[in-house]
């Protein structure tokens, strides 16, 4: 089934709103067409395609809301669904934090949809898998990889006159390439909105090189090291920092953003002054939906500027309570960087550790934003500006606040999982134990 | 819905739980009544016939209606109620020795036949690069059979108001006992799934699960410090009866713990008091300790350090690109003398355990479920494997642990319940503590992290009590232990009597690409591990 057009979405949702007898109604249409292919041991293992479209109707009387859905789209079915949502609303508990839906908004377009991705065929996926497997097989290595593509529509209309329509596409790829003796492993990932940019063969060459270079790692003592974190190595910690900038938990005193004696650290410098973190759905490298799920327009928002917290994000309810503007949460994460490549960062390092990626990151203490996790799939010792040898993986216990206070240098940002993150050189990163895992 | 948007809607409790959203909201009326089996059989036969016509040598169809209901509260407010239904069919076929899968919510006769042909086309396209043709272990056709989770009361039939009242009563108990904030939530799942295969099975199953959660926080605004304590509930393969307290399923001690019945109101009150006590508890001194681990904590260590490494697909490299591989390689198993743990350690896989999350009659490829040892008297003796894997172990029968989290997801090997067998030795928790000179008693699930081959792990809990010379001397905080799987299980020195045996579990265990969740239980009694490395997690920012 092809994706529904803006006009057809508007017509369908207008019908829903027209049928409503509730105080307020919000109608939400979601369509997803997706496919994937997975391989392991240099052979394809599973592959599939899923298509689905659903309409959700949320009706409210007073402070009581009911939701009903349908995946059939004739007039009778739509009418039945609206009535059902209204019946459920009358039976629902009151939600004192419910906020009246917003009226019409001005939304911009972001370049997130590409026909090249929406039209991906089984043959495209097979080719992508073959291109990912070949460099590995040619080098006597063992590849496991995954390619996933998706084209989707999200469209919302409410009884206050708000309407939006977002069409997007995404294709992502990752591969882990291991040596047959199990002592070496390399990894790579790529994600794009436009499938024409995806080259699984080129990407897999990086994992092949890392795999061969990481054979027979040596053990280094745990401790504090200067590290070069590739974007995939820092993105988990950075994500946790940015999505921790929640105004309500900070105001309530139960977040790392809370201050002794009350109040928050909004306006305080919490990390090195070279750190600038913002989100921008209009960035062409990492386009995102230019509004939040409840319809608030999202523009560029600075979260951390010169190390200072510039914004916290709010629900509409909490912003009303506090009498402030309801800044929505991040559309994506962009960390400003420099021009240096990862290789340049290595070349300027006298003694340090290069980390390809991190894994199994979990909160240890929300008060200090302390996280634990492990390095994985390519960890190397650097001496006098060169990679000297591969080393065993480490467990770390580190807070992104401490990490971003110990910045030596940021490199050129790269796209990872829809965000732009630079490779970073960090001093005194805390490794607490060794892992035998490869 | 984007996960981060959902977190905003769902509040803190949802965010902390990494809740996946599958499906869409459903109306309460009607959906809990299963669809007539005859209708599903007719559609399934159309799909199987279409698959055969498209060249499939094997096909299975799963027609599923997946219901989820979730309720989120904080303090005296119901924040959100979510009811989702997901209805559709997933079709898996083998063409030229290659798997293909397609799924659609179009359940018309034409629609399901088209989806079957699409699955066959995908299989055919991929057969060009297939290196390892699929080999299925034999499984008899079971004919037309049905199975239902043995629940006492369907939680979906309880009015939303009653559910909300219970959570708000628990919240009030926490606030009355000194909490500044409390979030509570209730998750309910009903999988109505119909499996049919080209080998003659037509299996109708009605599966139920439930999980109440709670997070109680106290704040000291003068110091800016806060502490939280999560509820000591666990997800269960039970109905609403889990939330009806029973003295028989209550375990008293320095901390009150629960079995197959849970008193959320009493636990809320205790959580508030204990969280406040934590604010002034001394920070632990790092070093080697003997650990006494309650089942509410140890289940997660079993899950991560035994359940996952013994999944055969991980061992063989099929999960290398995501969850990882395993230290428990085939040569260790083939040796017949790999000491996974001390001789006290017997670990069993079991898909037939009542009240557990993994309990079903048949797995998602139509195999009758069973129980088998993974580790016997400390020695690694088996793995977890499904129909297309057991031949690699030289075995001829699937273990029956294949699962898909939705009709739209392809089924694959998922962890069965994996549990530590408890002896009948009469040893109580008090007896165990009395034998420890320098130790820590840990209750509840906390922070958890383990490497991609399952060697090195770090775990925390909810509550920590220092043991000195056989007695609990008080609460400590900032505790986490780090160890290595084989070293840890070989340090197991004592297991309490089977009367202390309880189930813990994970409602949202993640695996696979695209990611799928599954629910799995782990049972054990309180267990002692000697000389484990404890670190102090306090930091200043």
Interface residues (C-beta under 8 A of the other chain):
Chain A: X30 X36 X37 X38 X39 X40 X41 X42 X43 X44 X45 X46 X47 X48 X49 X50 X51 X52 X53 X54 X56 X67 X68 X69 X71 X81 X84 X85 X87 X88 X91 X92 X93 X94 X95 X96 X97 X122 X123 X125 X126 X129 X130 X133 X142 X144 X145 X146 X148 X174 X175 X176 X178 X182 X185 X187 X243 X249 X252 X253 X254 X256 X258 X259 X260 X261 X262 X270 X292 X293 X315 X329 X330 X359 X360 X361 X362 X363 X364 X365 X366 X367 X368 X369 X370 X372 X373 X374 X376 X393 X395 X397 X399 X401 X402 X432 X433 X434 X435 X436 X437 X438
Chain B: X1 X2 X4 X5 X7 X8 X9 X12 X24 X25 X26 X27 X28 X29 X77 X78 X79 X80 X81 X82 X83 X84 X85 X87 X88 X98 X99 X100 X101 X102 X103 X104 X105 X106 X118 X119 X121 X122 X123 X125 X126 X128 X129 X130 X131 X132 X160 X161 X164 X180 X181 X217 X219 X221 X222 X223 X224 X225 X226 X228 X316 X317 X318 X319 X320 X321 X322 X324 X325 X327 X329 X408 X410 X412 X447 X448 X449 X450 X451 X452 X453 X454 X455 X456 X458 X460 X478 X480 X482 X484 X513 X514 X535 X537 X538 X539 X540 X541
